């Protein structure tokens, strides 16, 4: 073993020496590249900062112009400027208004209001004076002779003090006005606020189109090099200049460069010493690790055994096993995270479909969701319109992704309000939102739900209807609440309004359009359409219209609204129904009852043809997957039936059963029962829930029926099954402990 270890150490030392020699020129090259890169980045940063400063200055100077225009157009100022003779009252009003303006803008050092009619100036510093007594005669000459462009900043000197001046009104023509406003800006303050960047090695100034310095100064210390950057101020045709001392920049870069080389050299030397010391001790730890991994993992892995590796292949073996272990850990973490999300969504689905919170539902939601921290709960439903068109455009899994995206949009908007939210996909054409709040007010709640619907339409191009409950407590019956809110989403068929439908809308609808005496006959028509019984549909329609003929006009109108609404609600996902958006407008287009009957018979025929039309093999597989997924999502619902699934898919009962049996080779009823039993078995193995609770969570309507089908399936009662599986698991764990103990004692020997 010793010669092999010595050869290994020598090889490591040779490799380290070669690497050291190769790294020296690489370090120097890296240092040079860093110098060039740092210089370019600093220059780019400085140029970006110069452009940003110029933009800010341009914006500020433009705002000052607008501020001056507001002053000039102030009626109090105009009254004094247009006065033909001196008016003490107008003067005082204008002077007070001017001082009020100047208190809000510290950059304006002083201002002049000049009236050529009364030949007087209202100076903000000294008050009103005559032209002959005015100290700034130069500005009067400039205005009279049009020497300075209006609404353009220019240099102006008063008593040897330089200002930036601005004259109003703004006009490119040489038109004489009677009143003018002049603003004198403090250059030092402008320089301090706009050009100073708190860097000691920079010089900043602004020049006009002629190269004359307007703000700042261009005096440079002698004998030094400077890096220039410039940016234009578009509104003034000025240029902002910024100079950085190169000596300072180079000093920083060179200093940092030396540190890189020094630290890299020290690190390389340290690595060489550590590697040289470690090379003499490498073989034994690797051999121990090799034997340990071999003893622990080979009996549980399908990987090749160690004797299949070539000589000196211990490293390859260890790497192979570690990669296998890391992949297993990553997979376990991913499955654990996904499993937690699935568990939370499953318990939320149970809560909605069962209507009440069992102890396990309460515990899971308390631990996994913040809804439990909110005293008030809202249940909202976002139902997709034109669902039939979506089904034609997207497959089943793409539609689930769309609803996932809808949930993300809703979560972003609602949680930005400081509320809590969970989205639950119960299948088909809608998404349920459970929203937790600290308040039960609706005036700020409804606009948020409206915004959710609007953003879903903007980002996903999906038109939708939103409805919501009022604030309830967590212990209220969510199943009843969910059914009522789903009913609310159908009210758009009546009014066609784009709004969030609330419980008051359903109450108003029920009061306005009470169920007719022929409601049972209408239900028979809908069931006959779903079953494809054409003769029953025709016979029921005949009896229905015989009853309608004897009604007054007002009662007939209410009956027709309710009949149309019921049909639209029953087949809301079909294209023939989704083309109509307002029942009231639709009924106004019929002059006689016979016209309405003709339209209704045509609609029923289109619906009947659509729900019974056969589809291709590819579409059958997708449809069967959608049926299976809907059934799995609603296993907790004790009211789940084949008819309910067919109704949600807007297909006939017989066709749904036929397609599912053809694709999966099992009847839909047997599939639902098998899935419920499988779910119950998982709960028996992995939870401590009582058996009646497990029966309820699995969707069985009674404990006795659950016991009967479970024993028929497994040959055991649920309690016997739990005890038997627990005993098997304990025996397996005991056997594993014995194997590990034996392996450890063998390694010690």
C-alpha atoms as one frame of an Amber mdcrd trajectory, in Angstrom:
protein
   0.000   0.000   0.000   2.860   2.398   0.844   4.452   2.556  -2.669   1.035
   3.199  -4.207   0.379   6.006  -1.741   3.849   7.490  -2.377   3.296   7.459
  -6.135  -0.037   9.120  -5.599   1.556  11.864  -3.477   4.336  12.474  -6.012
   1.820  12.714  -8.829  -0.194  15.265  -6.869   2.944  17.346  -6.184   3.963
  17.359  -9.866   0.491  18.456 -10.893   0.519  21.265  -8.317   3.885  22.552
  -9.514   2.681  22.571 -13.128  -0.485  24.397 -12.134   1.548  26.962 -10.163
   3.837  27.703 -13.116   0.847  27.951 -15.478  -1.084  30.250 -13.154   1.562
  32.997 -13.000   1.065  34.304 -16.583  -2.640  33.691 -16.225  -2.684  35.921
 -13.134  -0.862  38.717 -14.965  -3.235  38.430 -17.939  -6.223  38.468 -15.605
  -4.848  41.573 -13.904  -4.512  43.405 -17.221  -7.976  42.358 -18.346  -9.404
  43.566 -15.061  -7.718  46.958 -15.477  -9.256  47.439 -18.920 -12.618  46.198
 -17.799 -12.653  48.396 -14.686 -11.724  51.474 -16.731 -14.492  50.793 -19.235
 -17.045  50.156 -16.500 -16.105  53.318 -14.586 -16.330  55.374 -17.780 -19.689
  53.818 -18.642 -20.930  54.434 -15.115 -19.776  58.064 -15.214 -21.428  58.610
 -18.610 -24.703  57.113 -17.374 -24.552  59.355 -14.325 -23.855  62.406 -16.497
 -26.819  61.579 -18.760 -29.039  61.074 -15.715 -27.912  64.404 -14.217 -28.535
  66.179 -17.524 -31.980  64.649 -17.783 -32.840  65.667 -14.212 -31.559  69.201
 -14.846 -33.542  69.425 -18.088 -36.652  68.276 -16.286 -36.072  70.730 -13.425
 -35.491  73.734 -15.715 -38.597  72.847 -17.732 -40.644  72.700 -14.512 -39.280
  76.130 -13.564 -40.525  77.453 -16.902 -43.972  76.007 -16.238 -43.874  77.502
 -12.744 -43.136  80.929 -14.220 -45.979  80.578 -16.726 -48.365  79.831 -13.854
 -47.159  83.006 -12.108 -47.524  85.105 -15.253 -51.035  83.810 -15.978 -52.227
  84.372 -12.389 -55.116  86.835 -12.573 -53.781  88.821  -9.600 -50.462  89.324
 -11.434 -52.203  90.112 -14.722 -54.342  92.809 -13.086 -51.215  94.730 -12.091
 -49.333  94.082 -15.368 -52.222  95.363 -17.490 -53.050  98.382 -15.302 -52.815
 101.698 -17.250 -51.857 103.631 -14.152 -50.567 102.892 -10.690 -53.083 101.093
  -8.488 -52.044 100.644  -4.859 -54.596  97.904  -4.195 -53.628  95.924  -7.325
 -49.974  96.430  -6.390 -50.455  94.985  -2.904 -52.418  91.999  -4.240 -49.812
  91.277  -6.906 -46.938  91.740  -4.455 -48.521  89.319  -1.950 -49.233  86.762
  -4.681 -45.641  87.051  -5.952 -44.168  86.561  -2.488 -46.404  83.555  -1.950
 -45.112  82.001  -5.164 -41.477  82.718  -4.275 -41.779  81.017  -0.891 -42.471
  77.726  -2.687 -39.454  77.959  -5.023 -36.132  78.683  -3.209 -34.129  78.717
  -6.466 -35.658  82.064  -7.519 -33.506  84.812  -5.975 -35.752  87.664  -7.036
 -38.409  88.595  -9.590 -39.566  91.671 -11.548 -43.095  92.484 -12.647 -42.693
  95.149 -15.388 -45.636  97.349 -16.543 -44.811  99.443 -19.620 -48.107 101.295
 -19.428 -47.517 102.733 -15.987 -43.708 102.576 -16.479 -43.244 100.886 -13.124
 -41.550  97.752 -11.806 -42.690  95.591  -8.900 -39.369  94.284  -7.560 -39.776
  91.358  -5.109 -36.782  92.689  -3.178 -37.586  96.444  -2.879 -41.222  96.818
  -3.912 -42.702  99.094  -6.635 -40.391 101.637  -8.320 -40.525 103.827 -11.419
 -38.461 102.966 -14.490 -36.159 105.870 -13.780 -35.423 104.599 -10.251 -35.087
 100.905 -11.198 -31.574  99.589 -10.527 -31.629  96.943 -13.315 -31.882  99.177
 -16.389 -30.232  96.504 -18.526 -33.198  94.172 -18.326 -35.515  96.991 -19.446
 -33.317  97.608 -22.479 -33.203  93.893 -23.269 -37.007  93.663 -23.200 -37.528
  96.838 -25.257 -34.999  95.829 -27.906 -35.856  92.102 -27.880 -32.224  91.287
 -27.196 -32.935  88.127 -25.233 -35.161  85.288 -26.414 -38.269  84.830 -24.324
 -38.680  81.629 -22.285 -34.984  80.841 -22.710 -32.520  80.994 -19.841 -29.614
  83.457 -20.249 -26.866  84.990 -18.154 -27.705  88.293 -16.516 -25.647  90.414
 -14.117 -27.031  92.801 -11.496 -24.639  94.638  -9.150 -21.781  92.352 -10.207
 -23.800  89.279  -9.199 -24.548  86.770 -11.962 -27.981  85.144 -12.326 -29.841
  82.881 -14.738 -32.667  85.007 -16.076 -35.999  84.029 -17.671 -38.450  86.437
 -19.362 -42.230  85.928 -19.823 -44.394  85.890 -21.892 -42.972  83.344 -24.298
 -43.202  84.267 -27.977 -40.822  83.855 -30.915 -42.166  86.987 -32.637 -41.228
  90.561 -31.846 -44.583  91.527 -30.421 -44.633  94.230 -27.758 -46.499  93.397
 -24.563 -47.431  95.812 -21.811 -46.548  93.504 -18.965 -43.569  91.195 -18.428
 -42.337  88.819 -15.755 -38.609  88.331 -15.128 -37.265  85.568 -12.863 -33.648
  85.664 -11.632 -32.341  82.269 -10.498 -29.598  81.693  -7.927 -26.714  80.057
  -9.829 -24.873  78.900  -6.722 -27.903  77.075  -5.406 -28.553  75.516  -8.835
 -24.964  74.318  -8.954 -25.143  72.941  -5.419 -28.454  71.125  -5.908 -28.137
  69.945  -9.526 -24.435  69.531 -10.300 -22.755  68.581  -7.029 -22.376  64.800
  -6.765 -20.420  64.723  -3.480 -17.337  63.323  -5.236 -14.093  65.177  -4.377
 -12.338  64.525  -7.670 -14.902  65.802 -10.179 -15.591  69.183 -11.806 -19.081
  69.840 -13.245 -20.421  72.792 -15.219 -22.923  73.695 -17.951 -22.268  75.678
 -21.146 -24.663  77.307 -23.595 -24.717  76.878 -27.361 -21.808  79.342 -27.670
 -19.632  77.511 -25.163 -20.100  80.111 -22.439 -20.315  78.704 -18.898 -23.853
  79.133 -17.577 -23.743  77.194 -14.300 -20.608  76.154 -12.372 -17.012  76.972
 -13.348 -14.488  75.412 -15.710 -11.306  76.113 -13.759  -8.965  73.098 -13.603
  -5.836  72.566 -11.461  -2.684  72.664 -13.603  -0.579  69.578 -14.339  -3.300
  66.952 -13.985  -5.143  64.691 -16.442  -8.950  64.580 -16.503 -11.503  62.282
 -18.134 -14.336  64.179 -19.830 -17.992  63.147 -20.119 -20.788  65.253 -21.564
 -24.546  65.131 -22.188 -26.955  67.514 -23.928 -29.856  69.415 -22.341 -32.252
  69.289 -25.265 -34.720  71.919 -24.105 -32.014  74.639 -23.756 -29.425  73.550
 -26.346 -26.964  73.472 -23.465 -24.301  70.897 -22.643 -23.502  69.418 -19.246
 -19.781  68.633 -18.741 -18.292  66.397 -16.064 -14.558  65.818 -15.545 -13.024
  63.080 -13.365  -9.409  63.147 -12.170  -7.623  60.247 -13.946  -4.833  60.034
 -11.407  -7.292  59.131  -8.658  -9.120  56.547 -10.811  -5.877  54.902 -11.892
  -4.634  54.866  -8.316  -7.734  52.998  -7.146  -7.563  50.503 -10.009  -3.818
  49.859  -9.585  -4.211  49.451  -5.827  -7.021  46.945  -6.258  -5.049  45.197
  -9.006  -2.041  44.769  -6.716  -4.289  43.333  -4.037  -5.672  40.788  -6.538
  -2.206  39.624  -7.528  -0.970  39.495  -3.948  -4.009  37.661  -2.592  -4.054
  35.262  -5.528  -0.380  34.459  -5.024  -0.871  33.914  -1.294  -3.927  31.743
  -1.897  -2.087  29.676  -4.494   0.846  29.159  -2.119  -1.509  28.155   0.674
  -3.302  25.689  -1.612   0.024  24.135  -2.643   1.044  23.648   1.001  -2.339
  22.219   1.972  -2.416  19.904  -1.030   1.124  18.692  -0.369   0.237  17.906
   3.237  -3.086  16.351   2.294  -1.585  14.179  -0.473   0.245  12.067   2.135
  -3.010  11.418   3.985  -5.398  10.890   1.081  -5.368   7.193   0.460  -6.511
   5.952   3.903  -9.622   8.209   4.259 -10.658   7.364   0.704 -10.313   3.661
   1.403 -12.368   3.953   4.596 -15.048   5.963   2.827 -15.042   3.476  -0.028
 -15.661   0.524   2.316 -18.326   2.411   4.271 -20.305   3.336   1.138 -19.830
  -0.159  -0.263 -21.288  -1.726   2.872 -24.224   0.715   3.159 -25.395   1.190
  -0.407 -24.559  -1.811  -2.590 -27.311  -3.963  -1.110 -29.938  -1.228  -1.806
 -28.712  -0.109  -5.223 -28.877  -1.429  -8.756 -25.499   0.192  -9.500 -22.559
  -2.153 -10.408 -20.523  -3.536  -7.550 -17.059  -2.288  -6.669 -15.181  -5.186
  -8.238 -16.426  -4.023 -11.632 -14.353  -0.822 -11.288 -10.783  -0.766 -12.611
  -7.707  -0.515 -10.416  -7.565   2.764  -8.510 -11.256   3.335  -9.281 -12.302
   4.080  -5.689 -12.787   7.776  -6.493 -15.069   6.937  -9.394 -17.035   4.568
  -7.237 -17.464   7.117  -4.423 -18.442   9.856  -6.880 -20.997   7.572  -8.494
 -22.590   6.710  -5.151 -22.575  10.315  -3.883 -24.272  11.511  -7.074 -26.858
   8.807  -6.610 -27.396   9.924  -2.991 -27.663  13.635  -3.907 -30.137  12.908
  -6.687 -32.217  10.885  -4.253 -32.202  13.728  -1.702 -33.179  16.299  -4.361
 -35.991  14.077  -5.516 -37.219  13.599  -1.944 -37.164  17.369  -1.268 -39.046
  18.095  -4.491 -41.635  15.428  -3.748 -42.002  16.701  -0.166 -42.667  20.286
  -1.329 -45.090  19.172  -4.030 -46.761  16.825  -1.567 -47.360  19.657   0.927
 -48.965  21.825  -1.784 -51.141  18.922  -2.904 -52.174  18.179   0.674 -53.157
  21.812   1.301 -55.158  22.001  -1.930 -56.795  18.636  -1.201 -57.921  19.752
   2.255 -59.200  23.054   0.876 -61.165  21.073  -1.711 -62.560  18.850   1.059
 -63.540  21.932   3.039 -65.492  23.404   0.117 -67.146  20.192  -1.075 -68.041
  18.865   2.386 -69.035  22.312   3.617 -67.565  22.002   7.100 -64.155  21.754
   8.705 -63.369  18.455  10.332 -60.568  18.308  12.871 -57.989  17.187  10.300
 -59.057  19.901   7.853 -58.843  22.508  10.603 -55.371  21.350  11.700 -53.980
  21.237   8.150 -55.311  24.652   7.172 -54.102  26.167  10.452 -50.584  24.840
   9.754 -50.342  25.310   5.973 -52.413  28.436   5.257 -52.836  31.900   6.761
 -56.582  31.854   6.170 -57.043  30.637   9.731 -55.617  33.945  11.015 -58.419
  35.930   9.370 -61.738  36.345  11.223 -63.731  36.924   8.009 -63.838  34.743
   4.928 -65.125  35.439   1.424 -65.750  32.825  -1.252 -65.420  34.135  -4.804
 -65.744  32.322  -8.133 -64.145  33.379 -11.421 -66.029  31.609 -14.227 -64.550
  31.571 -17.735 -66.916  32.621 -20.509 -66.765  31.066 -23.985 -65.490  27.896
 -22.337 -66.386  25.816 -25.369 -64.030  27.901 -27.518 -61.278  27.418 -24.931
 -61.827  23.655 -25.022 -61.414  23.692 -28.791 -58.276  25.812 -28.567 -56.533
  24.219 -25.553 -56.307  20.644 -24.331 -57.226  19.605 -20.801 -53.760  20.110
 -19.292 -53.339  23.507 -20.959 -56.655  24.616 -19.464 -55.433  23.563 -16.015
 -52.332  25.709 -16.568 -54.583  28.620 -17.541 -56.480  28.270 -14.275 -53.164
  28.059 -12.427 -52.188  31.364 -14.084 -55.575  32.847 -13.112 -54.871  31.880
  -9.503 -51.439  33.536  -9.630 -52.927  36.781 -10.999 -55.608  36.787  -8.314
 -53.045  36.042  -5.607 -50.798  38.915  -6.732 -53.638  41.453  -6.684 -55.378
  40.269  -3.504 -52.248  39.786  -1.403 -51.057  43.259  -2.395 -54.110  44.489
  -0.477 -52.777  42.787   2.661 -55.389  39.999   2.485 -54.862  36.254   2.439
 -56.007  34.035  -0.422 -56.029  30.424  -1.572 -57.198  29.326  -5.016 -58.872
  25.945  -5.543 -59.449  24.325  -8.925 -62.616  22.229  -8.729 -62.534  21.400
 -12.420 -64.296  22.601 -15.609 -64.840  26.289 -16.242 -64.202  28.106 -12.963
 -61.739  28.821 -10.186 -62.693  29.221  -6.518 -60.967  31.888  -4.395 -61.017
  31.704  -0.595 -60.153  35.196   0.673 -59.371  35.988   4.283 -59.727  39.514
   5.674 -59.661  41.338   8.979 -62.708  43.465   8.026 -66.118  42.622   6.575
 -66.615  45.823   4.554 -67.592  45.452   0.893 -66.932  48.928  -0.523 -63.193
  48.219  -0.829 -63.593  44.490  -1.525 -65.710  44.504  -4.698 -63.314  46.774
  -6.707 -60.458  44.364  -5.968 -62.419  41.387  -7.313 -63.364  43.479 -10.363
 -59.674  44.210 -10.919 -58.887  40.481 -10.706 -61.367  39.765 -13.515 -60.040
  42.659 -15.602 -56.394  41.602 -15.257 -57.215  37.988 -16.131 -58.857  39.253
 -19.328 -55.889  41.551 -20.096 -53.109  39.023 -19.496 -54.760  35.736 -20.505
 -57.342  37.037 -23.023 -60.072  35.138 -21.149 -63.413  36.861 -20.683 -64.892
  35.945 -17.324 -67.694  36.479 -14.814 -66.915  37.145 -11.153 -69.210  36.526
  -8.203 -68.642  36.517  -4.478 -70.287  35.809  -1.165 -70.488  38.240   1.694
 -68.149  37.929   4.671 -68.727  34.708   6.608 -67.044  32.859   9.425 -64.805
  29.863   8.849 -67.319  27.546  10.534 -70.142  28.418   8.114 -71.290  25.935
   5.451 -68.911  26.526   2.523 -70.651  23.967   0.277 -73.905  25.894   0.384
 -71.964  29.124  -0.082 -70.124  27.685  -3.108 -73.368  26.516  -4.747 -74.950
  29.955  -4.236 -71.952  31.811  -5.681 -71.871  29.494  -8.697 -75.549  30.346
  -9.212 -74.613  34.033  -9.063 -72.178  33.688 -11.980 -75.084  32.594 -14.177
 -77.006  35.832 -13.652 -75.032  37.529 -16.397 -77.177  35.590 -18.864 -80.126
  37.661 -17.658 -78.762  41.205 -17.516 -75.513  41.008 -19.490 -73.865  43.348
 -16.941 -70.090  43.226 -16.401 -69.832  43.413 -12.622 -69.142  41.345  -9.529
 -72.420  39.573  -8.706 -73.292  39.520  -4.994 -76.015  37.708  -2.960 -78.390
  40.689  -3.285 -78.453  40.103  -7.058 -79.657  36.515  -6.577 -82.310  37.600
  -4.080 -83.547  40.274  -6.505 -83.646  37.720  -9.330 -85.636  35.254  -7.207
 -88.124  37.962  -6.251 -88.484  39.247  -9.806 -88.601  35.887 -11.581 -90.140
  33.284  -9.232 -90.003  29.617 -10.330 -93.034  28.759 -12.504 -95.499  26.003
 -11.810 -93.999  24.180 -14.780 -90.512  23.981 -13.177 -90.673  20.181 -12.905
 -91.629  19.948 -16.570 -88.652  22.153 -17.436 -86.315  19.874 -15.446 -87.684
  16.886 -17.414 -86.861  18.650 -20.674 -83.257  19.322 -19.535 -82.792  15.712
 -18.353 -84.250  14.370 -21.598 -81.824  16.507 -23.631 -78.873  15.157 -21.624
 -80.115  11.576 -22.054 -80.652  12.108 -25.789 -84.378  11.233 -25.608 -85.697
  13.306 -28.511 -89.298  12.092 -28.250 -89.523  12.957 -24.542 -88.141  16.422
 -25.292 -90.806  17.071 -27.952 -93.648  15.795 -25.751 -92.549  17.869 -22.757
 -92.146  20.991 -24.907 -95.686  20.541 -26.223 -97.104  20.351 -22.694 -95.002
  23.322 -21.617 -96.271  25.633 -24.358 -99.871  24.540 -23.790 -99.503  25.862
 -20.234 -97.838  29.084 -21.417-100.639  29.942 -23.866-103.109  30.660 -21.066
-100.928  33.202 -19.223-101.209  36.978 -19.280 -98.529  38.978 -21.050 -96.660
  39.958 -17.847 -96.721  36.454 -16.378 -95.709  34.986 -19.738 -92.670  37.295
 -19.919 -91.505  36.251 -16.428 -91.998  32.571 -17.297 -89.980  32.895 -20.531
 -87.122  34.642 -18.703 -86.963  31.852 -16.116 -87.177  29.096 -18.783 -84.413
  30.652 -20.884 -82.226  31.256 -17.834 -82.633  27.642 -16.671 -81.605  26.283
 -20.084 -78.641  28.657 -20.329 -77.487  27.685 -16.843 -77.810  23.947 -17.555
 -75.748  24.145 -20.759 -73.613  27.207 -19.999 -70.409  25.723 -21.423 -71.768
  25.130 -24.926 -71.098  27.544 -27.775 -74.776  27.775 -28.733 -75.548  29.223
 -25.283 -72.406  31.317 -24.857 -73.270  33.368 -27.954 -76.172  34.953 -26.013
 -75.292  37.530 -23.354 -78.579  39.207 -22.392 -81.855  37.294 -22.034 -83.930
  40.465 -21.689 -82.699  41.823 -25.030 -83.112  38.401 -26.612 -86.800  38.140
 -25.615 -87.551  41.618 -26.974 -86.675  40.320 -30.453 -89.690  37.959 -30.447
 -93.128  39.316 -31.388 -95.099  36.124 -30.722 -94.890  33.065 -28.519 -94.562
  30.932 -31.657 -91.396  32.789 -32.659 -89.914  32.093 -29.232 -90.890  28.413
 -29.506 -89.214  28.111 -32.919 -86.009  29.629 -31.527 -86.124  27.425 -28.410
 -86.601  24.210 -30.427 -83.649  25.184 -32.633 -81.476  25.879 -29.568 -82.392
  22.554 -27.940 -81.594  20.752 -31.184 -78.156  22.401 -31.367 -77.463  21.498
 -27.739 -78.613  17.925 -28.221 -76.450  17.510 -31.317 -73.422  18.925 -29.548
 -73.549  16.870 -26.347 -74.033  13.623 -28.271 -71.599  14.211 -31.150 -68.786
  11.603 -31.291 -65.156  12.754 -31.185 -61.885  11.356 -32.575 -59.640   8.938
 -30.705 -57.209  11.642 -29.618 -60.027  13.791 -28.250 -61.538  10.708 -26.554
 -58.324  10.126 -24.593 -58.215  13.758 -23.527 -61.896  13.712 -22.577 -61.439
  10.517 -20.559 -58.473  12.123 -18.724 -60.573  15.180 -17.944 -63.396  12.980
 -16.605 -60.936  11.046 -14.415 -59.325  14.230 -13.080 -62.684  15.793 -12.275
 -63.697  12.643 -10.403 -60.423  12.653  -8.411 -60.842  16.335  -7.544 -64.356
  15.682  -6.220 -63.857  12.377  -4.393 -64.609  14.170  -1.108 -68.014  15.228
  -2.433 -70.560  12.619  -1.285 -72.965  13.970  -3.915 -70.600  13.198  -6.815
 -72.423  11.214  -9.508 -71.879  10.337 -13.139 -74.720  12.705 -14.015 -72.952
  15.560 -12.225 -69.745  14.917 -14.190 -71.666  14.823 -17.475 -73.454  18.037
 -16.540 -70.186  19.829 -15.814 -68.766  18.706 -19.158 -72.012  19.571 -20.997
 -72.197  16.060 -22.471 -74.877  13.402 -22.331 -74.751  10.860 -19.525 -74.583
   7.896 -21.874 -71.795   9.403 -23.953 -69.630  10.156 -20.880 -70.019   6.575
 -19.628 -69.306   5.160 -23.079 -66.135   7.189 -23.722 -64.708   6.485 -20.257
 -65.323   2.739 -20.523 -63.800   2.632 -24.014 -60.580   4.434 -22.974 -59.998
   3.096 -19.444 -61.631  -0.329 -19.714 -63.610   0.268 -16.521 -66.979   1.849
 -15.864 -66.999   5.375 -14.480 -68.921   4.260 -11.386 -66.338   1.545 -10.644
 -63.513   4.039 -11.194 -64.994   6.479  -8.664 -65.416   3.664  -6.150 -61.840
   2.398  -6.709 -60.397   5.901  -6.273 -62.366   6.448  -3.080 -61.132   3.133
  -1.664 -57.537   3.927  -2.669 -57.785   7.321  -0.967 -59.282   5.716   2.153
 -56.401   3.200   2.281 -53.851   6.014   2.171 -55.607   7.781   5.035 -55.715
   4.562   7.056 -51.954   4.045   6.578 -50.652   7.606   6.944 -53.043   9.324
   9.368 -54.523   8.680  12.798 -57.989   9.844  11.765 -60.983   7.922  13.054
 -62.559   5.519  10.579 -65.886   7.423  10.349 -63.888  10.570   9.499 -61.955
   8.693   6.823 -65.210   7.418   5.334 -66.535  10.978   5.178 -63.298  12.374
   3.677 -63.364   9.671   1.008 -66.868  10.668  -0.095 -68.854   7.712   1.294
 -72.336   8.731   2.386 -72.525   6.243   5.256 -70.132   4.307   7.455 -71.947
   1.007   6.812 -71.609   1.322   3.038 -67.904   2.142   3.458 -67.363  -0.971
   5.606 -69.212  -3.152   3.090 -67.299  -2.096  -0.047 -63.952  -1.943   1.795
 -64.235  -5.499   3.069 -65.390  -6.700  -0.344 -62.287  -5.091  -1.875 -59.623
  -6.143   0.681 -61.182  -8.986   2.634 -60.580  -6.952   5.810 -62.430  -4.325
   7.763 -60.813  -0.882   7.710 -59.485  -1.305  11.253 -58.056  -4.769  10.460
 -56.400  -3.370   7.343 -54.777  -0.544   9.339 -53.443  -2.910  12.019 -52.156
  -5.449   9.473 -50.291  -2.852   7.418 -48.853  -1.249  10.554 -47.498  -4.642
  11.700 -45.862  -5.226   8.302 -44.200  -1.805   8.438 -42.858  -2.410  11.946
 -41.444  -5.805  10.912 -39.703  -4.273   7.886 -38.159  -1.487  10.002 -36.929
  -4.053  12.567 -35.306  -6.150   9.831 -33.537  -3.072   8.419 -32.141  -2.203
  11.859 -30.739  -5.736  12.250 -29.053  -5.559   8.839 -27.471  -2.195   9.646
 -26.217  -3.467  13.009 -24.665  -6.540  11.387 -22.948  -4.405   8.740 -21.509
  -2.083  11.396 -20.081  -5.010  13.465 -18.488  -6.502  10.321 -16.778  -3.212
   9.510 -15.447  -2.948  13.080 -13.883  -6.408  12.868
